[in-house]
């Protein structure tokens, strides 16, 4: 999910100077810049890599679990780019007909005049990888009962669930360590049959339901 966009939009509510710095950081992250550019200098040794038992996406809830694993173990992944390629890229629906690829619908709170409220699959993947590589602290919570309801306007066998999320992120902006937080807000996921295997699931849409 496009949590990275929310991180930078939170920062854009600060001073104009910080807004410009965050905009520059976003560009760098979108281009997949090396983590050494943004990571703050810290005395602590990085945590040891962890062996993760990744969900196989045969259950709808596996989609949620994969997101949580990526964000919760962002700094313990042996290879962030490989984890994104192996587990996040397949998670987002890639329409074989190139008509209805995965999209992230931004909240009206995060959309300023002239912005496109729809985040494409490619932008989401690139931004998420940049955030996971460059954050010095990332605490992400996704809460709520695993309740799924059928929805027919996206695909014939699509299901939807609404959860609550919040996050805290620390990342270096213009040489200064900045902190960004989000209070509890709703996010809706729509999942359907996977593009490569009808017995697996992929996320077709995600919608940030943050209210003003």
C-alpha positions as CSV (number, residue, x, y, z in Angstrom):
1,X,0.0,0.0,0.0
2,X,1.1,3.5,-0.7
3,X,2.0,4.4,2.9
4,X,5.1,6.3,1.6
5,X,2.8,8.8,0.0
6,X,1.1,9.5,3.3
7,X,4.4,10.0,5.0
8,X,5.4,12.8,2.6
9,X,1.9,14.4,2.5
10,X,2.1,14.6,6.3
11,X,5.4,16.5,5.9
12,X,3.9,18.8,3.3
13,X,1.7,20.3,5.9
14,X,4.8,21.8,7.6
15,X,6.9,24.7,6.4
16,X,7.4,25.6,2.7
17,X,11.1,24.8,3.1
18,X,10.3,21.3,4.4
19,X,7.6,20.9,1.7
20,X,10.3,21.5,-1.0
21,X,12.7,19.1,0.7
22,X,10.1,16.4,1.0
23,X,9.2,16.8,-2.7
24,X,12.9,16.3,-3.5
25,X,13.0,13.3,-1.3
26,X,10.0,11.8,-3.0
27,X,11.6,12.2,-6.4
28,X,14.8,10.5,-5.1
29,X,12.8,7.6,-3.7
30,X,10.7,7.2,-6.8
31,X,14.0,6.9,-8.8
32,X,15.1,4.2,-6.4
33,X,18.1,6.0,-5.1
34,X,20.7,4.3,-2.9
35,X,19.7,4.2,0.8
36,X,23.0,5.7,1.9
37,X,21.8,9.1,0.6
38,X,19.0,9.4,3.0
39,X,19.7,7.1,6.0
40,X,20.7,9.1,9.1
41,X,24.0,8.2,10.8
42,X,23.2,6.0,13.8
43,X,25.4,4.4,16.4
44,X,23.3,1.3,16.7
45,X,24.2,-1.8,14.6
46,X,21.5,-2.8,12.1
47,X,19.3,-5.7,13.4
48,X,20.1,-9.2,12.2
49,X,18.2,-10.4,9.1
50,X,15.2,-12.6,9.9
51,X,13.9,-15.7,8.2
52,X,10.3,-15.0,7.1
53,X,7.7,-17.6,6.4
54,X,5.9,-15.6,3.6
55,X,2.2,-16.3,2.9
56,X,1.5,-18.1,-0.3
57,X,-1.6,-15.9,-1.1
58,X,-4.0,-18.9,-1.2
59,X,-6.1,-17.1,1.5
60,X,-7.5,-13.6,1.2
61,X,-6.0,-12.7,4.5
62,X,-2.6,-13.6,3.1
63,X,-2.7,-10.2,1.3
64,X,-2.9,-8.3,4.6
65,X,-0.3,-10.5,6.3
66,X,2.2,-9.9,3.5
67,X,1.9,-6.1,3.9
68,X,2.4,-6.4,7.6
69,X,5.5,-8.6,7.2
70,X,7.1,-6.2,4.8
71,X,6.5,-3.1,7.0
72,X,7.2,-4.7,10.3
73,X,10.5,-6.3,9.2
74,X,11.6,-3.6,6.8
75,X,15.0,-3.3,8.5
76,X,15.5,-7.0,8.9
77,X,15.0,-8.0,5.3
78,X,18.2,-9.5,3.9
79,X,17.5,-7.8,0.5
80,X,14.7,-5.2,0.4
81,X,14.6,-5.1,-3.4
82,X,14.3,-8.9,-3.6
83,X,11.6,-9.0,-1.0
84,X,9.6,-6.3,-2.9
85,X,10.1,-8.2,-6.2
86,X,9.2,-11.6,-4.8
87,X,6.4,-10.7,-2.5
88,X,5.0,-7.1,-3.0
89,X,5.0,-7.1,-6.8
90,X,3.0,-10.3,-7.1
91,X,0.6,-9.0,-4.4
92,X,-0.6,-6.1,-6.5
93,X,-2.9,-7.2,-9.4
94,X,-1.3,-7.1,-12.8
95,X,-4.1,-7.3,-15.3
96,X,-3.0,-9.4,-18.3
97,X,-5.1,-7.1,-20.5
98,X,-3.5,-4.0,-19.1
99,X,-6.9,-2.5,-18.4
100,X,-7.5,-2.8,-14.6
101,X,-4.1,-3.0,-12.9
102,X,-4.0,-2.4,-9.2
103,X,-4.6,1.2,-8.1
104,X,-4.3,3.1,-4.8
105,X,-7.1,5.7,-4.3
106,X,-5.8,8.5,-2.2
107,X,-7.9,10.2,0.5
108,X,-9.4,13.7,-0.4
109,X,-7.3,14.9,2.6
110,X,-4.1,14.0,0.8
111,X,-5.0,15.3,-2.6
112,X,-4.2,18.9,-3.4
113,X,-5.4,20.8,-6.4
114,X,-3.9,19.5,-9.5
115,X,-2.9,16.1,-8.0
116,X,-4.0,12.8,-9.5
117,X,-6.0,11.0,-6.8
118,X,-5.1,7.6,-8.3
119,X,-1.7,6.0,-7.6
120,X,-0.6,3.6,-10.3
121,X,0.8,0.1,-9.6
122,X,4.3,1.1,-10.8
123,X,4.4,4.2,-8.6
124,X,3.2,2.3,-5.6
125,X,5.9,-0.4,-6.0
126,X,8.7,2.2,-6.5
127,X,7.6,4.4,-3.6
128,X,7.1,1.5,-1.2
129,X,10.6,0.1,-2.0
130,X,12.1,3.6,-1.5
131,X,10.4,4.0,1.8
132,X,11.5,0.5,3.1
133,X,15.1,1.2,2.1
134,X,15.4,4.6,3.5
135,X,13.4,4.8,6.7
136,X,15.4,4.8,9.9
137,X,12.2,4.0,11.9
138,X,9.0,2.6,10.6
139,X,6.2,1.5,12.9
140,X,3.0,0.4,11.1
141,X,-0.2,-0.9,12.6
142,X,-3.0,-2.5,10.7
143,X,-6.0,-3.4,12.9
144,X,-9.5,-4.7,12.6
145,X,-11.4,-7.9,12.3
146,X,-10.7,-10.1,9.3
147,X,-14.2,-9.6,7.8
148,X,-14.6,-10.0,4.1
149,X,-17.6,-9.1,2.0
150,X,-18.3,-9.7,-1.7
151,X,-18.1,-6.9,-4.2
152,X,-19.1,-7.2,-7.8
153,X,-18.2,-3.8,-9.4
154,X,-14.5,-4.6,-9.5
155,X,-14.4,-8.3,-10.6
156,X,-16.7,-11.3,-10.5
157,X,-15.1,-12.9,-7.5
158,X,-13.8,-9.9,-5.6
159,X,-13.9,-9.3,-1.9
160,X,-13.5,-6.2,0.2
161,X,-12.4,-5.6,3.8
162,X,-11.9,-2.4,5.8
163,X,-9.1,-2.1,8.4
164,X,-7.7,0.7,10.5
165,X,-4.1,1.8,10.1
166,X,-1.6,4.2,11.8
167,X,2.1,4.8,11.4
168,X,5.2,6.5,12.7
169,X,8.1,7.1,10.4
170,X,11.5,8.7,10.8
171,X,13.5,9.6,7.7
172,X,16.2,12.2,6.9
173,X,15.0,15.2,5.0
174,X,17.5,17.8,3.7
175,X,20.1,16.5,6.2
176,X,17.7,16.6,9.2
177,X,15.9,13.7,10.8
178,X,12.2,14.2,10.5
179,X,9.3,12.3,12.2
180,X,5.9,11.8,10.6
181,X,2.9,10.2,12.2
182,X,-0.7,9.4,11.2
183,X,-3.6,8.9,13.6
184,X,-5.9,5.9,13.2
185,X,-7.6,6.0,9.8
186,X,-9.5,3.5,7.7
187,X,-8.2,1.8,4.6
188,X,-10.3,-0.5,2.3
189,X,-8.8,-3.4,0.3
190,X,-10.4,-5.2,-2.6
191,X,-8.9,-8.5,-3.5
192,X,-9.7,-10.9,-6.3
193,X,-8.2,-13.9,-8.2
194,X,-4.5,-13.6,-8.8
195,X,-3.3,-12.7,-12.3
196,X,-1.1,-15.9,-12.5
197,X,-3.1,-18.4,-10.5
198,X,-6.9,-18.4,-10.0
199,X,-6.4,-20.3,-6.7
200,X,-4.5,-17.4,-5.2
201,X,-5.4,-13.8,-4.4
202,X,-4.1,-10.3,-5.3
203,X,-5.0,-6.8,-4.3
204,X,-7.0,-5.0,-7.0
205,X,-7.6,-1.8,-5.2
206,X,-6.7,0.0,-2.0
207,X,-8.5,3.1,-0.8
208,X,-7.4,5.5,1.9
209,X,-10.6,6.5,3.7
210,X,-9.0,9.2,5.9
211,X,-11.5,11.9,6.8
212,X,-10.9,15.7,7.1
